[in-house]
Amino acid sequence: MARVIAIANQKGGVGKTTTAVNLGASLASSEKRVLLIDSDPQANATSALGFTRDPARRTLYQAMILGEATERVIIDGQIDRLELIPSDKNLVGAAIELVTMDSREYRLKQTIQPLRDKYDFILIDCPPSLDILTVNALAAADSVLVPVQCEFLALEGVSELLDTLARLRRAINPSLAIEGILLTMYDDRTTLSKQVAADLRSFFGAQVFESVIPRNVRLAEAPSHGMPVIFYDIHSRGAESYIQLAKEVIVNAEKRLGSGTERVDQGARAPAASAAAAGAGSSGSDGGSGSSSGGSGAGAE
């Protein structure tokens, strides 16, 4: 049965869509059957896989709100073993229409439940907010993967998100686990990136993935070509990082099957004060936020 992973952070621009697309492609390249669900009305994951806007295309809106059969909504992701439930702007209306529906928090869970035997992993790209669409994703998920940009303000976002996850676990999804915290837009030339990474690892321990996603120009360019970075430039640092992340996710899944254990979050307050002090002390020595691969930008949504 598929492991359902929601990729969520209420802060925008931290690399959720980039992670959803490139992790999905890397898992598929590792011979895993993957379904990517684009639950963001901006439809960036859909376009990042090369699909232009098409009003005639059936999307998550038809499946989740109108009850259309999922087999009529799922499309080939143009990568072997990767399929997609696309999104479009109509999903904006879902937040309004869900208000009057029964079991509104579980509509996505009900939609994908029949699909779980068909895939090894189901990845849900969440909107950059904690609205009803994100709540649906977290209610449907076995775990949540949290991309965190290596900057001070991102640490505050982690604290708020984990507080929210604790409430959701009590009220909606008691089995929701932390898949892992993923460091994104990491620049090893700056003191602040190193300090944020060190603080997160110190506080959350093994919940932080060993894989780190660097600032990488190839990673930023790939969506404009409608393909994941492993097909755009497999030798780039961005591609190598997501391949390594996919290996970690697969190993973690295999360990869970063997031991029946889950990651459990250790707390809901990130070490923001420590990072603030470190950031203030190092801001003069950062020298900018350039790319360690010769380019800037990476994985903003």
N, C-alpha and C positions, 0 to 999 in steps of 0.2 A: 504494500500500500504506500502511496506517495507520501513523502514528508512535505507538508505545506509550510512554506517560509514566507512571512510578510517582511518586506523591506521597508522600514518606516523610520521617520524622524520628522517631527513637526516643523523643523527648521528647513527652509528651502536652500537649494544650492549646495548640498553636502554630498551629492553623488548617489542618490537613491536610484534614479533611472539608469545611470551609467552602470551601477552595480547590478541591477536587475538584468539588464541586457547582456552584459559581459560575463556575469556569473552563469546565466542561463546558457549562453553559447559555449562556455568552457565546460560546463557539466555535460552538455550534449556531445561535445567533442571527446569527452571521456566515456562515451557510449552509455550515457544515462538518458532515459526518456524524460523530457522536460516540457512542462506547460508553463508559459509565461502569461500572467494575467495583468493587463494594463488597466488599473483601476483609477487612474488619474485622468480627469477630463481634458487635460492639456495634450494627452495622447503622445507624449514624447517617446515612450518605449515603442509604440507602434511605428512612429516615423523613423526611429533609430534602426529599426530592422528593414527599412527600405520601403515602407508602405506610405504612399501619399494619401492625402485626405480624400475620402470617397463617401459621399452621402448615402450611396446605395449599399455600402458594406454593413453587415450586421455586426454589432459590437456587444460589449458587456451589458450595455443598457437593455438591449432586447432580451438577453438571458436572465438578468437579475431582476429587472422591473416588469417586463412584459411576459416573462415565463417561457420564452422561446427555447426550443431544444438546443442544448449546448453543441451538439454535433453540427448544427447549422450555423453556429457562431465561430467555432474554432477554425482557424486557418493555418496553413503550412507556414512556418516561420522562415522559410527559404534556407534553412539549415537542417541537415540530417538530424532526426530525433528531437527537434525543437518545434513546438507548436505554440500558437498565440491566440489568446482571446483579446482582440483589439479594443481600443477605446475611441471615443470622439466627444465632441462638445455636448452631445445630448446627455452625457452622464452628469452634467451640471444639474439637470432637473431631477436627478435621482434623489438628491438630498431633500428636496421638497416633497416628492412623491412618497418617499419612504416613511415620512412622518405619520401617515395615516394607515400604514400597512401593519398587519399582525406580524409579530416576531421580526421587526424591522432590522434588528441587529444581526440576524442570522440568515438574511437573504442570500448573501454570497456563499455561506457555508452550505446551505441547501442546494445552491446551484452547482457547486463543485463536488459535492459528496459522491455522486455517481461516477465521477471521473477518477477517483483516487486509485482504482486498481489498474488504470491504464498507464500511469506514469511513475517514475522514481522520485521526481521532485516537481512540486508546483510552487512557482515563485510569484508573489503578488507585489507589483510596484504600486506603492501607496501615494496618495496626494501629499503635498507638503503642509498638512494641517491635521488636526485631530477631529475631523468632522465625521459624519455618519458613514462615509465610504471607508475611512480608515478604521473606524470601529468594526465595520463588517469584515474587513480584512483580518483584524486581530481576533475577532470571534471565530473566524474560519481557520486560523493558523495553528499549527503545532508549536511554532516558535517565531520569534521576531529577530531579524538581523538589523542592527542599528549602525548605519554609516555615520561617522563623526569626523568632521573636518578638523584638521589639526590647528585650531585657533582657539583662543580663550573663550569667546562667546559660545562656541559649540559645546563647551563643557556645561554651561548652564542649561542648554537644550537637553543634554543627556539626563540631568537631574530631573527636569520637568517630565520628560518622557517616561522615566522609570517610576515616578510617582503615579503617572497615569496608568502605566501597565499594572501596577499593584492594585489599583482600583478596579481595572478591567478584569484582573484575575479573580478578584473576590466576587464581582457581580455577573460576569458574562462568560469567561473562559478560564476555569480553574487550572486547566492543564497547560496554559500558555507558558512557554519557557523562553529563555534568552538564548538564541542561536549563537550570538556573539556580537561583539562591538568591533566594527571595522574602521580602522584609521584611514582616512582618505585625504587626498591633496597634500600628502606628506612631502616636505622639502627638507632633506637632510643637511642643507647648508644653513638652515636657520636654527637658532637656539630655541625659539618658541616652539617650533614643531617637535623638537626633541623633548622639550619639557612637558608639553601636553601629552605626548606619547608615554613618557615615563610616569606621569601622574595617573593616567588612565590604567596603565598596567599595574601600578602599585595598589590602586584602589580596587580594581575589578579582577585582577589576577588572570586566571586562565580563561575568563570570559572574553578577553580581548584576543582577537585572531592574531596569530603570528604573522600572517600576510599583511603587508602594508601597501596601500595604493598610492603611488607617487604622483606628484604633478608631472604630467607628460603630454607633450603636444600631440602625439599620435592618438592618445586617448580622447583628446578634445576634438580632433579632426574626424574621427571615425563616424560619428552620427551623421555628419553632413554628406557622407558617402553611402549612408543607408546600410551600414554593416557593423558588426561588433569588431573590436580592435584586433582580435586574434585572426580575423580574415583581412583586415586592413594592413596590419603590420605585425606579424606574429613575433618578430624579433624585438619589438619595442618593450620598454620596461613596464608599460601599462599592461600589455598582453601577458607578459611573464607573471605579473602580480596576480592577475585574475585567474590564470591557470593554477597558480599555487593556492589561491583561495578555494577554488573548486576542489582541489585535492583535500584541503582541510575539511570542507563541508562533507565530502564523501566519507572520509575517515571518521568524523564525528557521528555520522549517520550509522556507519557500521558498528561503532562502539556502542551506540544506543541499542541497536538490535541485539548485540551480544550480551549487554549487561542490564538493559531496561532502565538506564539512568538518563536523566535530563540535566541540562545546565539550569541552575537556579540563580537568579540575581541575588547578590549579596547585600544590596542596599539601594537606596534611591537618591543618594546625595553625592554627586560627583565632586572631586577635589578642586572646586572652582577657586577657592581662596588661594590655594597653593599655586595654581597656575597663574592667577592674577599677579601674585608677588613675583613669580618667575618671569612672567611676560613683561612686567614693569621694569625688572632689573635687566632684561636682555634686549629690550626694544631698540636700544641704541646700537646693538651689535648684530642685528638680524641681517642688515644689508639688503633688505627687500625680500620678496617672496618668489624669487626666480625658480626656474625648473631645473631639477637635477639631471634632466635629459635634454637640456638645451632648448626647452620651450616652456610656455606657460599655459595655464588653463588646464583643467582636467576634470572631467566628470561632473561639472555642474549640470543641473537638470535642464 
